[in-house]
């Protein structure tokens, strides 16, 4: 659960790496 928040923050900060968004989705689905 913590990793999701961390990845989301990174995606928001970079706002140029949609790949991270996919990773969050996968982590959430798992």
C-alpha positions as CSV (number, residue, x, y, z in Angstrom):
1,X,0.0,0.0,0.0
2,X,2.9,2.4,0.8
3,X,4.6,1.6,-2.5
4,X,1.4,2.7,-4.4
5,X,1.6,6.1,-2.7
6,X,5.3,6.5,-3.4
7,X,4.9,5.6,-7.1
8,X,1.9,7.9,-7.4
9,X,4.0,10.8,-6.0
10,X,6.8,10.1,-8.4
11,X,4.4,10.1,-11.3
12,X,2.9,13.3,-10.2
13,X,6.3,14.9,-9.7
14,X,7.7,13.8,-13.1
15,X,4.4,14.0,-14.9
16,X,6.1,12.6,-17.9
17,X,6.4,8.8,-17.2
18,X,3.0,7.1,-17.9
19,X,4.9,3.8,-17.3
20,X,4.8,4.5,-13.6
21,X,1.0,4.8,-13.8
22,X,0.8,1.3,-15.3
23,X,3.0,0.0,-12.5
24,X,0.7,1.5,-9.9
25,X,-2.3,-0.1,-11.6
26,X,-0.5,-3.5,-11.6
27,X,0.4,-3.1,-7.9
28,X,-3.1,-2.2,-7.0
29,X,-4.6,-5.1,-9.0
30,X,-2.2,-7.5,-7.3
